[in-house]
């Protein structure tokens, strides 16, 4: 009898233990994710990640912090990490933005997951280097964003009786025709980083790949003093005549909306702008045209986004992070995400047949290493980038700035690494 009771109790205990050990696996693995994807296209894209994570058994807690370019989101996330309340994951751009938080031990080492997924084999070397420090991996790369595209409204160009310029000789005449047709030629936006997108489009495409490399990768002051660089500055200043009084009140995506609605001719912006066109139901090369280059230079300025997993000892958070990392790196999820986001998948082993015509241009250019221009955050400190952006924004707003002044200040900023 006693043995029987013992048996029953043992069975009951085993059942309880089984049930309780099954519990954590059934409970959703919650991950609080900080990012700055709040425009229409961006929000649609982040939902792809959230849905995939939830379908895999996670619970995505969305921590979207508005502000294109991410300054607000990064400050908020870093404050939480330093304050001891880290999110499971947060967004950064590739490059030096990660230096400090990794050096301070705030980022989880995810080398094992990266090794298990063979990441090194399938992602571009520069991106691999930018997520690694001393042989360890700290970031999940999710996209390649072309940083310096131009987005043209085909109906606006047609109304003005013109087309996307094929050479730099055609460039200002095209803008003049748009102006004459009462269309805002260039949709400029408020924030300094958006002025910087337009500026780097000119450096890469008008100045050329060599100039871009010398300036941003080698910090070569002679290149900044060269005639080619001065020509870029003059072109940049001349573009002021093609903006409109509404620009200082606009976010980047408000400017994209002007092109979408055919009220503006062109916007110079990274290919996250394509996410806005897609979200508005517009078709590449039908409703809008895209080109990252004008004329013979084929340089493709690229960068993009990664997620860090906060360093933690909390076993629940660690499990949720594992699931999140594997979801974000899943080939199908990466393709689906980038189709909505506007970038191209960072993995080379995925099906890119559904990528739109603009993305195909990006894929083709990226396939040739001669065209690859790693963007400024790979090679420049946050301080140097901040100084350059301040200079561009203040010079843009002040037509009295001379080319000499701009060149001298730019040379200082690029030297301050
Ligand atoms: C990010 C993009 C984002 C854009 C505008 C960039 O820094 O790489 O993913 O769409 O900012 O918010």
Boltz pocket constraint, residues with backbone or C-beta under 6 A from the ligand:
constraints:
  - pocket:
      binder: B
      contacts: [[A, 36], [A, 37], [A, 42], [A, 67], [A, 68], [A, 69], [A, 70], [A, 93], [A, 145], [A, 272], [A, 304], [A, 305]]
      max_distance: 6.0
